[in-house]
Amino acid sequence: MKKIIVLIPHYNGVDDLIRSIKSINETIVVDILIVDDGSDKEIPNIVKLRQIYSHGEIFLEVLNKNKGIEHALNWGLQLIETMDYEFIGRLDSGDFCVKDRFKKQLSYLKTNPETYLLGTWANIINEKGDLLYVLKHPTSYNEIKHKMFTNSMFVHPSVVFRKSVISQIGYYPVKYKAAEDYAFFFNIVNKLKSENLAEPLLNYVIDDKSISSIKRKQQVWSRIRVILHNFKFGFYPIVGLLRNCILYFVSRETSHKIKRVLRS
């Protein structure tokens, strides 16, 4: 069985995609599956992609219609189910891996077989490459379970999970637009041990064109619906619901300024 394949959804941004692929610098074999979500601009050239990537095989699936990242991700998961891999990694176009990121995550997962999902801390950077702050999500499963009600405790493109998660949990829920990852991770955390490595292994770019920026209100509203779906009376569920209701009326720029102040 092969070890890991990294799922990268793509839509209209070949240059960002190429930079992200080039950031994967590993001393182990890491294969890549790119799912193009019906781009209406230039689509990746598989020949060129194979020429620039030397750490494993690279596959390309092109969807004939743009349906949204959640559908592209699920298409990728369905395809990976038919392939011979033990682990699935994530990366988004425009974000960048630290050297040997996947090697470190696989090493942890191999020595901790009870852990099914593993994220990492992330360097939050702007489009110029300036470090804004380090996002340090909780590392322990118990803390993650409690704080999932406030926000996702994982940086989506930082995670690696066992392929067996799909058969136990299913795919990304498509009814939570712009927050499919939050709903997916919530479903996993509810049933399976999930953790974060206390090391920033991803450079996450704050981009005005990202889903989190363009569809912010829709994303926060979807998060509120996810919280209500999982709601139980307690401190964190109540705080999480109130927090997201407030965030619905606050811009992303303002929320990041508050985060930088709190981390300074």
C-alpha positions as CSV (number, residue, x, y, z in Angstrom):
1,M,0.0,0.0,0.0
2,K,1.2,3.5,-0.9
3,K,1.5,5.9,2.0
4,I,0.1,9.3,1.2
5,I,-1.6,11.3,-1.5
6,V,-2.2,15.1,-1.2
7,L,-5.6,16.4,-2.4
8,I,-5.5,19.9,-3.9
9,P,-8.7,21.5,-5.3
10,H,-8.1,24.1,-8.0
11,Y,-10.0,26.9,-9.6
12,N,-8.6,29.6,-11.9
13,G,-5.1,30.1,-10.5
14,V,-2.4,28.0,-12.2
15,D,0.5,30.2,-10.9
16,D,-0.7,29.8,-7.3
17,L,-1.1,26.1,-7.8
18,I,2.4,25.7,-9.3
19,R,4.0,27.6,-6.4
20,S,2.1,25.5,-3.9
21,I,3.2,22.2,-5.6
22,K,6.8,23.4,-5.6
23,S,6.6,24.0,-1.9
24,I,6.2,20.3,-1.2
25,N,9.8,19.4,-0.4
26,E,10.0,16.0,1.1
27,T,12.5,13.1,1.7
28,I,9.6,10.6,1.4
29,V,7.3,9.9,-1.6
30,V,4.3,12.1,-1.6
31,D,1.8,11.8,-4.5
32,I,-0.6,14.6,-5.5
33,L,-4.2,14.6,-6.9
34,I,-5.4,17.9,-8.3
35,V,-9.1,18.3,-8.9
36,D,-9.8,21.2,-11.2
37,D,-13.3,22.6,-10.3
38,G,-14.4,23.5,-13.9
39,S,-12.0,26.5,-14.3
40,D,-13.1,29.0,-16.9
41,K,-9.5,30.3,-17.3
42,E,-6.3,28.4,-18.0
43,I,-6.3,24.9,-16.5
44,P,-3.2,23.0,-15.3
45,N,-1.1,21.2,-17.9
46,I,-0.4,17.8,-16.5
47,V,2.8,17.4,-18.6
48,K,4.2,20.7,-17.1
49,L,3.1,19.7,-13.6
50,R,4.9,16.4,-13.9
51,Q,8.0,18.2,-15.0
52,I,8.1,20.5,-12.0
53,Y,7.3,17.9,-9.3
54,S,9.8,15.2,-8.4
55,H,8.7,13.9,-5.0
56,G,6.1,11.5,-6.3
57,E,3.3,10.9,-8.9
58,I,0.9,13.7,-9.8
59,F,-2.7,13.2,-11.1
60,L,-5.2,15.6,-12.6
61,E,-8.9,15.4,-12.7
62,V,-10.8,18.1,-14.6
63,L,-14.5,18.6,-13.7
64,N,-16.7,19.9,-16.6
65,K,-18.6,22.4,-14.4
66,N,-17.8,24.6,-11.5
67,K,-19.8,23.4,-8.5
68,G,-17.8,24.6,-5.5
69,I,-14.8,23.4,-3.5
70,E,-16.9,21.0,-1.4
71,H,-17.9,19.1,-4.5
72,A,-14.3,19.1,-5.9
73,L,-13.0,17.8,-2.5
74,N,-15.6,15.0,-2.5
75,W,-14.8,14.0,-6.1
76,G,-11.2,13.7,-5.0
77,L,-12.1,11.6,-2.0
78,Q,-14.2,9.3,-4.0
79,L,-11.4,8.8,-6.5
80,I,-8.8,8.3,-3.7
81,E,-11.1,5.6,-2.2
82,T,-10.4,3.5,-5.3
83,M,-6.6,4.0,-5.0
84,D,-4.1,2.3,-2.8
85,Y,-3.2,4.9,-0.2
86,E,-3.2,4.8,3.6
87,F,-3.2,8.6,4.3
88,I,-4.8,11.6,2.7
89,G,-3.2,15.1,3.0
90,R,-4.6,18.5,2.1
91,L,-3.2,21.6,0.5
92,D,-4.8,24.6,-1.1
93,S,-3.6,26.6,-4.1
94,G,-1.7,29.6,-2.8
95,D,-0.6,28.0,0.5
96,F,2.9,26.6,1.1
97,C,4.4,23.6,3.0
98,V,7.4,23.8,5.3
99,K,10.1,21.3,4.4
100,D,9.3,17.7,5.3
101,R,5.8,18.6,6.6
102,F,4.2,15.4,5.5
103,K,7.1,13.3,6.7
104,K,6.6,14.7,10.2
105,Q,2.9,14.2,10.2
106,L,3.1,10.6,8.9
107,S,5.8,9.9,11.5
108,Y,3.4,11.0,14.3
109,L,0.4,9.1,12.8
110,K,2.4,5.9,12.5
111,T,3.5,6.0,16.2
112,N,0.0,7.1,17.3
113,P,-2.4,4.7,15.5
114,E,-5.3,5.9,17.7
115,T,-5.1,9.3,16.0
116,Y,-7.1,9.6,12.8
117,L,-6.8,13.3,11.9
118,L,-3.7,15.4,12.4
119,G,-3.3,19.1,11.7
120,T,-0.5,21.5,12.4
121,W,0.1,25.0,13.6
122,A,0.4,27.6,10.7
123,N,2.3,30.7,9.9
124,I,-0.3,33.3,8.8
125,I,1.3,35.5,6.2
126,N,0.1,38.2,3.8
127,E,0.4,38.2,0.1
128,K,3.9,39.8,0.3
129,G,5.1,36.9,2.4
130,D,5.3,38.9,5.7
131,L,4.6,36.9,8.8
132,L,1.5,38.3,10.6
133,Y,1.3,35.7,13.4
134,V,1.5,32.0,14.2
135,L,-1.9,30.3,14.5
136,K,-1.5,27.9,17.4
137,H,-4.6,25.7,17.6
138,P,-5.0,23.3,20.6
139,T,-3.0,20.1,20.3
140,S,-4.8,17.7,22.7
141,Y,-8.0,15.9,21.7
142,N,-10.0,16.8,24.8
143,E,-9.4,20.6,24.3
144,I,-10.1,20.3,20.6
145,K,-13.4,18.6,21.3
146,H,-14.5,21.4,23.6
147,K,-13.3,24.3,21.5
148,M,-14.7,23.0,18.2
149,F,-17.8,24.9,19.2
150,T,-16.0,28.2,19.0
151,N,-14.4,27.7,15.6
152,S,-12.6,25.0,13.6
153,M,-9.6,23.8,15.5
154,F,-7.7,22.8,12.3
155,V,-6.2,24.8,9.5
156,H,-7.9,23.0,6.6
157,P,-4.9,22.7,4.2
158,S,-2.6,21.6,7.1
159,V,-4.4,18.3,7.8
160,V,-3.5,14.7,7.1
161,F,-6.0,11.9,7.9
162,R,-6.3,8.2,7.5
163,K,-8.2,7.1,4.4
164,S,-10.3,4.9,6.7
165,V,-12.0,8.1,8.0
166,I,-14.1,8.2,4.8
167,S,-15.7,4.9,5.5
168,Q,-16.4,5.8,9.1
169,I,-17.5,9.5,8.7
170,G,-18.3,10.0,5.0
171,Y,-17.5,13.0,2.8
172,Y,-17.5,16.7,3.2
173,P,-21.1,17.9,4.0
174,V,-22.2,19.9,1.0
175,K,-25.1,21.8,2.7
176,Y,-22.7,24.0,4.7
177,K,-21.4,26.3,1.9
178,A,-17.9,27.9,2.6
179,A,-17.7,25.9,5.9
180,E,-17.6,22.3,4.6
181,D,-14.3,21.7,6.3
182,Y,-15.7,22.8,9.7
183,A,-18.6,20.4,9.4
184,F,-16.3,17.6,8.2
185,F,-13.9,18.1,11.0
186,F,-16.7,18.3,13.5
187,N,-18.0,15.0,12.3
188,I,-14.5,13.4,12.7
189,V,-13.8,14.9,16.1
190,N,-17.2,13.7,17.4
191,K,-16.1,10.0,16.8
192,L,-12.3,9.8,16.2
193,K,-9.2,11.1,18.0
194,S,-7.9,14.2,16.4
195,E,-4.9,16.3,17.2
196,N,-2.6,19.1,16.1
197,L,1.2,19.1,16.0
198,A,2.7,22.0,18.0
199,E,4.8,23.1,15.0
200,P,3.9,25.5,12.2
201,L,4.3,23.3,9.1
202,L,2.2,25.4,6.7
203,N,2.4,29.0,5.5
204,Y,-1.2,30.1,5.2
205,V,-1.7,33.1,3.0
206,I,-4.4,35.7,3.9
207,D,-5.8,36.6,0.5
208,D,-8.6,39.0,-0.3
209,K,-9.7,36.5,-3.1
210,S,-10.0,33.6,-0.7
211,I,-13.3,31.9,0.1
212,S,-12.9,33.1,3.7
213,S,-12.8,36.7,2.5
214,I,-15.3,36.7,-0.4
215,K,-17.9,34.5,1.3
216,R,-17.3,35.6,4.8
217,K,-20.9,36.1,5.9
218,Q,-22.0,32.9,4.2
219,Q,-19.1,31.0,5.9
220,V,-20.0,32.4,9.4
221,W,-23.7,31.6,8.9
222,S,-22.8,28.1,7.9
223,R,-20.6,27.7,11.0
224,I,-23.5,28.8,13.1
225,R,-25.7,26.1,11.5
226,V,-22.9,23.5,12.2
227,I,-22.8,24.6,15.9
228,L,-26.6,24.3,16.2
229,H,-26.5,20.9,14.6
230,N,-24.0,19.7,17.2
231,F,-25.3,21.9,20.0
232,K,-25.5,20.7,23.6
233,F,-25.9,22.9,26.7
234,G,-22.5,23.9,28.1
235,F,-19.9,26.7,28.3
236,Y,-18.2,26.2,24.9
237,P,-21.4,25.6,22.8
238,I,-22.9,28.8,24.2
239,V,-19.8,30.9,23.8
240,G,-19.2,29.5,20.3
241,L,-22.7,30.4,19.2
242,L,-22.4,34.0,20.6
243,R,-18.9,34.4,19.2
244,N,-20.0,33.5,15.7
245,C,-23.1,35.6,15.9
246,I,-20.9,38.6,16.7
247,L,-18.4,37.6,13.9
248,Y,-21.3,37.7,11.4
249,F,-21.2,41.5,11.7
250,V,-17.4,42.0,11.9
251,S,-15.2,42.1,8.8
252,R,-12.4,39.6,8.4
253,E,-9.8,42.4,8.4
254,T,-11.0,43.5,11.8
255,S,-11.0,40.0,13.2
256,H,-7.4,39.4,12.0
257,K,-6.4,42.7,13.6
258,I,-7.9,41.5,16.9
259,K,-6.1,38.2,16.6
260,R,-2.7,39.9,16.0
261,V,-3.2,42.1,19.1
262,L,-4.1,39.2,21.3
263,R,-1.0,37.3,20.1
264,S,1.4,40.2,20.4
